[in-house]
Amino acid sequence: MKRRKVVYAAEAGDDLDWIYATVATASDPVTANDYDRRIRSSCERLETASERGHRRDDIRPGLRIVGFEKRVTIAFAVEADTVLILRVFYGGVDWEAAF
């Protein structure tokens, strides 16, 4: 099984920062840190069996979408040697409109 390096686009990093701040404000920093760790772990697991999720070529060529814990949508693209995490959407954000 091919392994790919997981890379985060700047927008995905911004999304993760926003999710952390939102959860920390709604609950506490410990909860936000744990949630952030779980989201990142889910992203990192895309290094193997990368071609999973739903293809959404109708929105952007090569775009794939996977859900995480019913509240997060991870948008990514699989390249030859990398998995590029494009965006990480939280809650009811209209992720399709973002592309």
N, C-alpha and C positions, 0 to 999 in steps of 0.2 A: 504494500500500500504506500503510495507516494505521500511524502510529508512536504508541506509548504510552510514557509515563514509567514506569520500573521503580522500585518502592518496596518497601522491605524492612520486614516486620513485626518488632517487637521480638524475637519468638521466633526468627525467621530469623537475626537478628543474633547472638543467643545461640548458636544452632546453629553458625554460622560460627566464632565464638570457640572453641567446644568442639572443633570439627574441627581448627582451627589448633593448639590446645594438645595434642590427641591426636597429631597428626602430628609436631609439634615434639618431643614426648617420645619417640616411637617412632623418629624419625630425627634431624632437626635443624631449626632455625628457617628456614634458607634453603629447604629442601624444603617446609616448611609454608607459607611465604609464597608460593612458586610455586604450590602446590596451591590455596591460597585465591584467588589471582589468577585462576587458570583457572576455578574454580567461579563466582566473581563475573562473569567475562567471559561465561560460559555464561548466567547469569541476565540480564545486560544485553542479550544478543542476543534476548531475548524481547520487546524493544521493537518489533520488526517481526515480522510473521507470528505474532502472539501466540497465536492459537487453535490451537496445536499441542499435542502430548502426548496422553495418554489422559485422557478425561473420567471423573471418578469422582463423579458426582452421587449415587451410592448411599451415599457416605461423607459428603459435604458438597455442597450445591448450588453449582455453579460450580467445583468443585475440578478442577484439572488436574495431572497428574504427568508429569515427564520425568526420564529417567535421565541421569547424567553419569559417564563413564569407569568404568562397571560397579560403582562403589562408593558413589555418591551418588544420592539421590532428591530432586528439587526439586519442592516442592508450591507451586502458585500459583493465583491467580484472575485472570481477565481482567475488567476493568471498562471503562467507556466510554472513559476517557482514560488509564488506568493498568493496569499489571500489578503485582499485589501478590504478592510472594514471601512465602508464609506460613510455610514451614518448609524446612529443608535437612537431610536425614537422611543419616547416614554409616554405611557397613557394613551389618550385618544388623539394624539397628533396625526394629522393627515399626511402621512409619509409619502404618499403618491404625489401629492402637490409639491413636495420638496424637491422632486426630481424633474 
